[in-house]
Amino acid sequence: QVQLVESGGGLVQAGGSLSLSCAASGNIRNINTWGWYRRVPGKQRELVATITSGGSTNYADFVKGRFIISRDNTKNTVNLQMSSLEHADTAVYYCYINRQIWGAYWGQGTQVTVSS
């Protein structure tokens, strides 16, 4: 069993900052990728950012220069620092991990609302 618990969502004004964190527990061996996705109301879930076990990062074009993904291996967490938030960033943000062989796991999601 794998548990992913997100925290840090909430309401923020446009231009503000917010940080998300996701703690992984359970059978979390062989994770090769950590990441964040989001679902904007009425749209498909989309990639926000990923970070590999080797530390390589990948960002969606719409967050480049504004969001930073990072990992804390000692705490088994992945974090997403979001700045210069826009109303269009309003979404449910999901934590994601991929375990080699076993595949993908998702958190329950945390709501981020950016008021314009």
Secondary structure, DSSP 8 states (H G I E B T S, - for coil): -EEEEEE--EEEETT--EEEEEEEEES-TTEEEEEEEEE-TTS-EEEEEEEETT--EEE-GGGTTTEEEEEETTTTEEEEEE-S--GGG-EEEEEEEEETTTEEEE---EEEEEE-
